[in-house]
């Protein structure tokens, strides 16, 4: 990953916010809009709780791999490289692709003075 991408991401994992005000949902809606996506285009599994989320997510991913079901996986934290957090069919996102996505997000959020920037500032 390039320096601009790391600088853009750093504030997001150093801050905590009160999730009761709905800003996280608004931020996700902004991301879908920025990338011209619809939530209806995806079957999403969210794993919640205090323990075992990463293991459960990787277990589900392995089952989907074994049955040739195309899927994405997002987890955190990473062990060696940030790209480990985002996978498509068990393959981490290439660093250049992650850089392109993050720079697109940064540009969009600055232009729109978005809710997403408000989450981390």
N, C-alpha and C positions, 0 to 999 in steps of 0.2 A: 504494500500500500504506500501511496505517496504521502508526503508531509502534510499537504492540504487536507487530505482525507482524515488523517490521524488528528489534526488540529480541530476539524469539524466534529469528530466523534467524541473527543475527550470530555467536553462538558456534560455529555449525556450520561456518562457512567460515573461521574463524580458528584452528581446532584440527586437529591430526593425531593419529591413533591407530594403534596396532598392529592391523592387520587379521587377524592370525593367530589371535586368540582367539575368533573367531566372533561378536563383538558386532554387527557390521554385518548379518549374516544374521538374528540375533535381532531387531534393530531393524526390519528389513523385515517379519519375521513379525508383530511387534507392530502395525505400520502396517496390514497386511492385516486383522488381527483388529479393530483399532480402527474401521476403516471397513467392517467386515463384508464383506470381499472374499475371494475364493479365487484363488490363483495359477493354478489350472486354468481360470479364466475368461478368461485372457489368453494371446495368443501374444506372446512377448517376445523381442526381439533385443537382446542386450547387445554393444556394440562396445568392445573392449579394445585396448590397445596404447599406445605412447608418442606417436604423431603421427597426425593426420588423423581423429580420432574425430568431431569436430564436423562436418567436411566430409562424412564418410561418412554420418553420421546424417541430415544435411540432404539429401544426395543420395538416400538411401533414402526419406525423407519425400516428396521431389518425385516419385519414381517411384510411390509409393502414391497421391499426389494425382492424378497423371496417369491412373491406372487406377481412380480413384474407390473406393479401398479405405480405409475409415475407420481412423484410427490416431491415436495420441498420440506426442509427441516430447518427450523431456526431455534437455536439454543444459546445459552451463555452461562458462565463465561467461557472463554476459549483457553486452551492449554498453551499452544505455541504461536498461532497466528490468528488474527481476528477473523479471517475468512472461514475458519472452522465453524463459526456460528451459523453460517448460511450454506445449505447444501441442496443440491437438486439430485435426486436419485442416488444419494450417498456420496456425491462428489462435491467438495467445497467449491464455492464460487471463485473464479479466477481473480487474482488481485486487481487486474486492470478493469475488469467488469465492476467490481465493488467500487473502485475509484470513480468510474464514470457515473454510477448510480448516486454516490455520495455528493459528487460535485453538482449533479443535476438537482439534488435535493437542496443543497446549500443555496444555489442560485434561485430556485423557486421560493424558498423560505425568505430570503432577503428581499426579493421583489414584492412579495405579498405581505410582508410583516406578519408572518403566520403565527398561529397558536403554537406550533412546534418550537419556534424560537423562544416563546414565553415559558415553555416548560423547563428550559435549561438555563435561563438567565435570571 
